[in-house]
Amino acid sequence: MVTEIIKIENLTKHFPILGGILQKTVGYVYAVNDMTMSVREGETHGLVGESGSGKTTVGRIIVKLTNPTSGKIVFEGEDVSRVKGEALRNYRRKVQMVFQDPYASMNPRMTVKSALLEVMKIHSMHKGSEYEYATKLMERVGMSEEHLYRYPHELSGGQRQRVVIARALSVEPKFIVLDEPTASLDVSVQAQVLDLLKELQKQYSYSYLLITHNLAIIKYISHRTTVMYRGVWVETAPTQELFKNPQHPYTIALMSAVPVPDPTLKREKIILKGEPPNPIEKVVACPFQDRCPYVMDICREKMPPNTDLGS
């Protein structure tokens, strides 16, 4: 039986725009609109979309760095949308995040050892054996004990990302949001980090939400994938099926832009016309209407219903 570790239902996030002398709300940035998706236990679920699609906002809402305007987050069968106090701290221990820029997410004045031990102390984890566990964590992510005494500027980009992953693992989470975890790394180092994430998942059954714009990474590591466009999810499918047989016109256009390593293989590259809708304009119908080659009058009147096309 497939078990969902986390599910978001009709998630919406609108950021207020303040203006005037009194800084009153004069409008909103409609970042996420009626987003619904789930991640199963032990799987990597990819969340892909171009810049401004709202995918990072979804991740930040899940780890409670910002609250949703409306909607629900269900973790292990419990609604955690508005948890506070001790319940919030327990939730944050189980749900961690690896950020896009490892250097920016580390304190430049703290050694790796101090950073790891601080997290364990905050969550009262591994009392009396914090250092020993920190050493094990370093080994787990392919680093040595001597790296514990280094500062962020003394580490390479790949090493910093491994430390950030170790920090997330230090509180024994069940679910990890990976926000562009390899975007700032060289291609060779990207592969090492992705292989590390796959191996950790294989050994410890972690569940990942992988947020990225890189379709090659999605294809390499994700089991299922959700495609976002302008704050709305447009398609969800098993990753291999999505690459083999995309259904939504936006997904088809994305896939056509992926380079093919075979120079003799030619395929049509779809160039979308027009511009994405302004995020400060509320979505009242299909957000893809102005760029879609199959647009109909009804698309400009209401949002198309979600349709299950099977596997």
N, C-alpha and C positions, 0 to 999 in steps of 0.2 A: 504493500500500500504506500502510495506517495504522500509524504507529509510536508506541509508548508511550514517553514520556520517563521516566515514573516509575510505579511500581506498588507498592501496599502489599497484603500478603497475610496474612490472619488476624491482623491487628494487635490486640493487647490491651494495655491499660494499667490497672493497679490501683495506687492510691496507698495506702500503709499509714496506718492511724490509730494513733497512739501514745497510750498512757494509763498511769496508775499512776505511782508514785514512780520506778521504773526506766525509764519511757518505753518499755515493751515494745509490740509490735504487738498490738493488741486487735481489729483488723478492717481492712477495706479499703474504699476508695471505688472502685467498679467503673466507671471513667470511659469506657473503650472496650472493646468485647467483640467479638472475631473480625471486625474490620473489613477488608473487601477492596474496593479500587477502583483505578482507574488514570486517568492524565491523558495525553492524546495530545500529540504535538508540535504547537505552534502553536495550541492550543485553550485556551479558558477553561472549566474544569470547576467548576461551582458545588457547594458543600457547604452544605446548608441544614438547619436544625433549630431548635427553640426553645432557650431558655437551659438549660444543663445537659445538652444532648444529647451532648456530647463532641466537637463539631466543632473547637473551638479546640485541644483536646488533640491531635487528629489532626495539625493544622498544626504544633504545637510539636514533635511527634515527628518529623515529616518533616524539619524544619530542624535537628534534633538538639539542641534545647534541653532535651529530656528523653528518656530511653531507654524503649523499649517493654518491657513485662513479657514479652511473647512476640510472635512474628510476624516478618515480614520486610519490608524496604524495598528495592526493586530500582530503581536509577537508571541509565539508559542500559545496561541489561542486566547490571549488576553489583550484587551484594548489598552494601549499605552499612549494614546494620543495626547493626553493631558496629565501624565504622571508628574509628580513633584516630590521633593524631599528625598527620603530614603529609597522610595520606589524608583525615582529617576536615577539615583546613583547605582542601584542594582541593575537597572536596564542598561546604563552606559557601560557597566562592566561586561555585560554579555554582548553588547553591540559596539564595535570599534570601527575606526576609520583610518585609512592610510591616504594621506593627502598627496596632491600632485607634485608639489615642490618640497622634497624632504628637508632641504636646508632651512626654508622658511618655517617649517613646522617644528624645528628643534631650537632649544635655547642655546645661543652661542657661548654662554658662560658656564654651561653645565657639561661635564664629561658624559660619555655614554652610560657609565655606571650610575651616575647621579640621576640621569633621566629615567633609567629603568627602575631603579629603587624607589624613586619618588612615586611613580604610578602604583607600585605594589603597596607602598605605605598608605597612600590615599584610600585604596580599596581594601586595606587590611589583608593582603594576600601573602602567603608564604612567610609568616612571622618566624623570625629566628634563622631563616635559611634564604633570605632575599639574595645575598651575593651568590650562593651556590646556584640558585635558580637563574639568576642573570647570566651566569657562565654557561649554563645549559642552553639558554635562549640563543646566546651568541653562536654556540656550536650548531644549533638547530637551523640558523639562517646562514650557515657557511662562513662564520667568522671565528676569530680566536679570542681567548681571554684577554690578551694584551690590548685589544681594541676597546675594552671597557674604560681605559684610562685616557682615551683620546677625546679631543673636542671636535665638534662638527667640521670646522675648517681643516682639520687634519685628515679627513676622510675623503675618498673619491665619491662621485655621485652615486655609483652603484652601492658602495658601502653605506652611505647615508640612508639610502632607501631600504637596505637590509636592516639597519638599526631601527628605522621607523616601523618596519614590519615586526621586528622583535618587540618593540614597545607595545604595539597593539596586541601581541600574543601574550604579554606578561601577565594579563589579568584573566587568561584562559577564556576568551570570548567564544561565542557560538556562531556569530555572524559578523562579517567584516565588509565594510563598504570600501572599495578600492577606486579612488577618484583619479583617473589618468595616472596609474602608478608607475608607468614607464615613459611618460611624455618628455621628461627632462633628461633622459638617458640616451647614450649611444646605442645603435642598433644591436651590437654584440652584447652589451650589458642588458638590454631589454630582454633578450632571450634567456639570459641567466636568471633574471628576476622572475620571469613568467614560469620558468621551469621550477624555481623554488616554490612559488605559490601553488603550482600543481602538486608538487611532492608533499608539501605541508597538508594540503587538502586530502591527499590520498592517505596520509598517516593519521590525521587527527579529525577528519570529516568536517572541516570548516565549511560554512556556506559563504559564498561571495556574491556581492553585487558589484560587477565590474563596469565602471563608467568610463567611456572612451569615445573618441571620434575615429579611432583607428580600426578599420574593419579587419585587417590582417590579424590583429591581436584578438578580436572577437572570435574569428574563425579558429584560432589556435587553441583558445583556452575555455571558451564558453560552451555550456550545454544547451542553454536556451537564450534567446535574445529578444529584447523589446526595442523597437525603433520609435524615437520621439521626433516630433516636428512642432515647433512653436508652442511648447508647453503641453502638447497632447500626444498620447501614444497612438500610433497608427497601425502597428503590426507586431504581433508576438508569435514566435514559432521556435521549434528546435533549430539550433544554429545551422546545422548542415542542410536542413530542409529550406531554411530561409535563403541560404546562398544558392541552392540549387533551383528553387522555384519561388522567388519573391512574388507577392500578390499586389501589394499597394504600389501605386505609381511612383511614390516618393522612394520607397525601398528599391524599386527597380532602377530608378535613376542613380541611387547611391551605389548599387552593385555594379552598374555599368562603368563607374568611375574607378573601380579597383583595377590596377595594372595586371596584365596577364604576362607571366614570364616567357611564354612561347611566342616568338616573333612571327611565326607563320599563322598563328591563330588570330583572326580578325573578328571583331564583334562591334555592334553599334554602340556608340557612346552617346548617351542621352544628355543633352544640355537643357536644363530647365530654364524657361523664360521668366522674366519678371523678377521681383524681389520678394523676400519673405515679408509677411505682414508686420506692421509696427507693433512692438510688444506693449505699447501703452494704449492700443486700441483693443477693446474687449472682443473676444471671439464669440460671435453669435451664430456662426455656421461653420462650414468646413474651412480650417485655416489654410488649406492647400489649394483652395478654389482658383486663385489667380495664376497658379503655375501648373495646374493639372491639365494634361491633354485630353482628359475624358470628362471635363466639367459639364454639369447639366444645371438647369435653372434651379432645381431643388437643392443643389449643393450650396447655393447662395442664400437659401432660406433657413436651413437647419442642418445640424451635424448628422452625417450618415451614421446609421446604427452599426454597432460592432457585430460582425458576422463570423461564426465559427465555420471555417472551411475544412476542419479535420486535419489529420496529419498525413 
